[in-house]
Each structure stands twice: as structure tokens, then as C-alpha cells.
Amino acid sequence: MEDGSPTEAEKIMDRLTLDVKALMLLSASDEDLRKEFGTRFVQSQDEQISEFLKLISGPHIDKKVGATPKIIIAVGEMVLASILAILGLTLIVPGVLGIGSPKLLSSYFNTISQGFASGHYAQFAGPLFTAFALILLVGGFYALRDAATSVRDAGLYNKPS
């Protein structure tokens, strides 16, 4: 307001600040109060309470880390995703390595299975390599998702309108 008196919103925020401070002082010595806080607020199904918790724990708090480190992290995650995807594809589809003939393909799998599985485990070599390749691919996609999150957090991503 023009006369310097606080607005209604400022009064509410001042009361909230005092209430939070009082709650923190009380919760320092009362474990039951901490549990009640978790039940009443953190696990609340109330939409407004959930929005309030998102507001106070939002990305605006993470201003200590600038955009440059987040971009570097995103680039590193993209490189990791590429490596994982190429390794996964190489295990699933050896043609990525330039193995085109059936004879070379057979020797590729024989070489891998001999080095890995001798004796009792030879029958599980194929399914284990396939599972490992799928884990590598999923890890690659997960790293790519993390890279997208880092790019968005750095502020380089605009939401489509």
C-alpha cells in the first residue's frame, strides 16, 4: 500500500513465518510432533497443501548451481546415454560392429560365450547377454531422460504452448 502498511498477503506470510518457527522449536524436542507433521502435511491428500509443499520446495531454491554446470552435466549424461545405447545395440545386433555373414556372427557369439560361460553356465549365455544388453539400453534411455531434466533445469527448454 502507499502508506507503508503491510498488505494482507504480507500479514499472512508474517504469521506463517512465526508459526513455522514455533513449530520448528517445538518439534526439536517432540518426536510425536514430527510424526504428526509428516502425517498431516507431507502425506496430505489435500491439493492446496500439496501445492504449498511444491511451492516451498520448488526449483527456485536450487539457484546456487548455475546453468553452466547443469549444461555440462546434461552433455555428460548424453555421452553416457550414447555409450550405453551403442554397447546395448552391439550385444543385441552384432551387425553394428560390421558382422554381416552368418559365419562371423556365429564366431562372434562363440567367442563371447567361451570367454564367459564354461561348463554349467553355457546354456544361459545367450539369455544373459540379451538381458545385459537390454539393461544397457534401458540405462541409456534413463541417462537420456536425466539429461533432458538437466537441460530443463538449466533453463534451456521452453514448454510447448
C-alpha positions in Angstrom: 0.0 0.0 0.0 1.0 3.6 -0.4 1.1 4.5 3.3 3.7 1.8 4.1 1.4 -0.5 5.9 1.7 -4.2 5.1 -0.8 -5.8 2.7 -3.0 -8.7 3.7 -0.7 -11.2 1.9 2.3 -9.8 3.8 0.5 -10.2 7.1 -0.4 -13.8 6.3 3.3 -14.6 5.3 4.5 -13.0 8.6 2.1 -15.1 10.6 3.1 -18.2 8.6 6.8 -17.4 9.3 6.2 -17.1 13.0 4.1 -20.3 13.0 6.8 -22.3 11.2 9.4 -21.0 13.6 7.3 -22.0 16.6 6.6 -25.5 15.0 10.4 -26.0 14.5 11.1 -25.0 18.1 8.5 -27.4 19.4 9.5 -30.3 17.0 13.1 -30.1 18.2 12.1 -31.8 21.4 8.9 -33.7 20.5 9.2 -36.7 18.2 5.4 -37.2 18.1 5.0 -33.7 16.7 7.4 -34.6 13.9 5.4 -37.7 13.1 2.2 -35.6 13.2 3.7 -33.1 10.8 4.6 -35.8 8.4 1.1 -37.3 8.5 -0.7 -34.0 8.3 1.3 -32.1 5.8 3.9 -34.3 3.9 1.5 -37.2 3.3 -1.6 -34.9 2.9 -4.1 -35.6 0.1 -5.3 -32.0 0.2 -4.5 -30.3 -3.1 -3.7 -26.9 -1.6 -1.3 -28.4 1.0 0.4 -30.3 -1.8 0.7 -27.2 -3.9 2.1 -25.3 -0.9 4.8 -28.0 -0.3 5.7 -27.9 -4.0 5.9 -24.1 -3.8 8.3 -24.1 -0.9 10.5 -26.9 -2.3 10.4 -25.9 -6.0 13.3 -25.4 -8.3 13.7 -21.8 -7.3 15.6 -22.9 -4.2 18.3 -24.5 -6.3 19.7 -21.2 -7.5 23.2 -21.9 -6.0 24.1 -24.1 -9.1 24.2 -22.0 -12.2 23.1 -23.0 -15.7 26.7 -23.9 -16.9 27.2 -26.9 -14.6 23.8 -28.2 -15.4 24.6 -28.0 -19.1 27.9 -29.8 -18.6 26.0 -32.5 -16.6 23.5 -32.8 -19.4 26.2 -33.2 -22.0 27.9 -35.9 -19.9 24.6 -37.7 -19.5 24.0 -37.6 -23.2 27.5 -39.0 -23.8 26.8 -41.8 -21.2 23.4 -42.5 -22.9 25.2 -42.8 -26.3 27.8 -45.2 -24.9 25.2 -47.4 -23.2 23.0 -47.4 -26.2 25.8 -48.4 -28.6 27.0 -51.1 -26.2 23.5 -52.5 -25.8 22.8 -52.5 -29.5 26.2 -54.1 -30.2 25.3 -57.0 -27.9 21.8 -57.4 -29.4 22.6 -56.7 -33.0 26.2 -57.5 -33.8 25.8 -56.0 -37.3 26.5 -52.7 -35.6 30.1 -54.0 -35.4 30.1 -54.8 -39.1 29.5 -58.5 -38.7 27.4 -59.4 -41.8 27.9 -63.0 -42.6 26.4 -65.9 -40.6 29.9 -67.4 -40.1 31.2 -64.2 -38.5 28.1 -63.9 -36.4 28.5 -67.5 -35.2 32.1 -67.0 -34.3 31.2 -63.7 -32.5 28.8 -65.5 -30.2 31.1 -68.5 -29.7 33.9 -66.2 -28.7 31.8 -64.3 -26.2 30.2 -67.5 -24.8 33.5 -69.3 -24.4 35.1 -66.4 -22.5 32.1 -66.1 -20.3 30.4 -69.4 -19.8 32.2 -72.6 -19.5 30.6 -75.7 -18.1 27.2 -75.3 -16.4 26.6 -71.8 -17.4 27.0 -72.2 -21.2 23.2 -72.7 -21.7 22.5 -69.3 -20.0 25.0 -67.3 -22.0 22.5 -66.1 -24.7 19.7 -65.0 -22.4 22.2 -63.4 -20.0 23.8 -61.4 -22.8 20.3 -60.4 -24.1 19.3 -59.3 -20.6 22.5 -57.4 -20.1 22.1 -55.7 -23.5 18.5 -54.7 -22.5 19.7 -53.3 -19.2 22.4 -51.2 -21.0 19.7 -49.9 -23.4 17.3 -49.0 -20.5 20.2 -47.4 -18.7 21.0 -45.3 -21.8 17.4 -44.2 -22.1 17.3 -43.3 -18.4 20.5 -41.3 -18.7 18.9 -39.5 -21.7 15.9 -38.7 -19.5 18.2 -37.3 -16.8 19.9 -35.2 -19.5 16.6 -33.8 -20.6 15.8 -32.9 -16.9 19.2 -31.2 -16.6 18.6 -29.2 -19.7 15.2 -28.1 -18.5 16.6 -27.2 -15.1 19.3 -25.1 -16.8 16.5 -23.1 -18.4 17.3 -24.1 -22.0 13.9 -25.8 -22.6 10.7 -24.0 -23.4 7.4 -25.7 -22.7 5.4 -26.0 -25.9 2.3 -23.8 -25.8 
